[in-house]
Amino acid sequence: MNNITLSDKEFELFAKLIFSYTGISLPSNKKYLVQSRLLKRLLHYKFKSFTDYYRFIQINQAEKTEMINQITTNETYFFREIEHFKFLRELIQNHYSNTPFRVWSAASSNGAEAYSIAMLLDSYLKNWEIIGTDINSEVVKTARKGIYPIKWVDKIPEEYKKKYCLKGKGKNEGWFLVDRVLSEKITFTEYNLLNPSNDFGLFDVIFLRNVLIYFDENTKKLVINNVLKNLKKGGYFIISLTEHISALNISNLKPLKHSIYQKV
């Protein structure tokens, strides 16, 4: 049995590094989460302490990226927080512009959010585009493949399940593939929310859900202001139902519904 433990001092080193790289604040009660997620990397390299591993990632960028991947892996699923998809449906039913309707899934994780949005857009619009971004390189790779465990299909509405989900057979049994008619209009890429983006263009809607809870107040404001630079005036900004930003006093956001804002 392995008995390597993460000391308070070591935790502070990792927490500081993770904050500087991702903006994620890790309070002391997350020490055992960090320990459990990183222990497998220590064992992989046969390090005898977390200090040895910390020194190693200072000189190995690839392993530093893998460390960040381990820390930033979070649960997600299709059509999470269905209220937002109801709002989006109402919005696009009244969209008659000839220009593409563009959506940014700014913390897209493994792609379930972006593909959920895509199913909805494709059902009502011919001209649409989605950009999905995440700091975690491994979940971006998963998103690009568009292949998920068959049990995940349960969260998808029946009409979309029949139209866009291809059940695997043979060696792919137990999995389903999202139809390529959707993935052809989605671009997944790695992106750090701490940095402003000049490459993505302007969007009609930006989803930034289930990520702000990991940031302190100053970092939340920085991240929101960064992504809002890519939101059209009059466009919509959507956060998780469990997140709150009213105390941040973002001057160019007008609240419409709980967790839904419009850029003014």
Secondary structure in CASP SS format (residue, H / E / C, confidence):
PFRMAT SS
TARGET T0000
AUTHOR 0000-0000-0000
METHOD secondary structure of the structure
MODEL  1
M C 1.00
N C 1.00
N C 1.00
I C 1.00
T C 1.00
L C 1.00
S C 1.00
D H 1.00
K H 1.00
E H 1.00
F H 1.00
E H 1.00
L H 1.00
F H 1.00
A H 1.00
K H 1.00
L H 1.00
I H 1.00
F H 1.00
S H 1.00
Y H 1.00
T H 1.00
G C 1.00
I E 1.00
S C 1.00
L C 1.00
P C 1.00
S H 1.00
N H 1.00
K H 1.00
K H 1.00
Y H 1.00
L H 1.00
V H 1.00
Q H 1.00
S H 1.00
R H 1.00
L H 1.00
L H 1.00
K H 1.00
R H 1.00
L H 1.00
L H 1.00
H H 1.00
Y H 1.00
K C 1.00
F C 1.00
K C 1.00
S C 1.00
F H 1.00
T H 1.00
D H 1.00
Y H 1.00
Y H 1.00
R H 1.00
F H 1.00
I H 1.00
Q H 1.00
I H 1.00
N C 1.00
Q H 1.00
A H 1.00
E H 1.00
K H 1.00
T H 1.00
E H 1.00
M H 1.00
I H 1.00
N H 1.00
Q H 1.00
I H 1.00
T H 1.00
T C 1.00
N C 1.00
E C 1.00
T C 1.00
Y C 1.00
F C 1.00
F C 1.00
R C 1.00
E C 1.00
I H 1.00
E H 1.00
H H 1.00
F H 1.00
K H 1.00
F H 1.00
L H 1.00
R H 1.00
E H 1.00
L H 1.00
I H 1.00
Q H 1.00
N C 1.00
H C 1.00
Y C 1.00
S C 1.00
N C 1.00
T C 1.00
P C 1.00
F E 1.00
R E 1.00
V E 1.00
W E 1.00
S E 1.00
A C 1.00
A C 1.00
S C 1.00
S C 1.00
N C 1.00
G C 1.00
A H 1.00
E H 1.00
A H 1.00
Y H 1.00
S H 1.00
I H 1.00
A H 1.00
M H 1.00
L H 1.00
L H 1.00
D H 1.00
S H 1.00
Y H 1.00
L C 1.00
K C 1.00
N C 1.00
W E 1.00
E E 1.00
I E 1.00
I E 1.00
G E 1.00
T E 1.00
D E 1.00
I C 1.00
N C 1.00
S H 1.00
E H 1.00
V H 1.00
V H 1.00
K H 1.00
T H 1.00
A H 1.00
R H 1.00
K H 1.00
G C 1.00
I E 1.00
Y E 1.00
P E 1.00
I H 1.00
K H 1.00
W H 1.00
V H 1.00
D H 1.00
K H 1.00
I C 1.00
P C 1.00
E H 1.00
E H 1.00
Y H 1.00
K H 1.00
K H 1.00
K H 1.00
Y H 1.00
C E 1.00
L E 1.00
K E 1.00
G C 1.00
K C 1.00
G H 1.00
K H 1.00
N H 1.00
E C 1.00
G C 1.00
W E 1.00
F E 1.00
L E 1.00
V E 1.00
D C 1.00
R H 1.00
V H 1.00
L H 1.00
S H 1.00
E C 1.00
K C 1.00
I E 1.00
T E 1.00
F E 1.00
T E 1.00
E E 1.00
Y C 1.00
N C 1.00
L C 1.00
L C 1.00
N C 1.00
P C 1.00
S C 1.00
N C 1.00
D C 1.00
F C 1.00
G C 1.00
L C 1.00
F E 1.00
D E 1.00
V E 1.00
I E 1.00
F E 1.00
L C 1.00
R C 1.00
N C 1.00
V C 1.00
L H 1.00
I H 1.00
Y H 1.00
F E 1.00
D C 1.00
E H 1.00
N H 1.00
T H 1.00
K H 1.00
K H 1.00
L H 1.00
V H 1.00
I H 1.00
N H 1.00
N H 1.00
V H 1.00
L H 1.00
K C 1.00
N C 1.00
L E 1.00
K E 1.00
K E 1.00
G E 1.00
G E 1.00
Y E 1.00
F E 1.00
I E 1.00
I C 1.00
S C 1.00
L C 1.00
T C 1.00
E C 1.00
H C 1.00
I C 1.00
S H 1.00
A H 1.00
L H 1.00
N C 1.00
I C 1.00
S C 1.00
N C 1.00
L E 1.00
K E 1.00
P E 1.00
L E 1.00
K E 1.00
H C 1.00
S C 1.00
I E 1.00
Y E 1.00
Q E 1.00
K E 1.00
V C 1.00
END
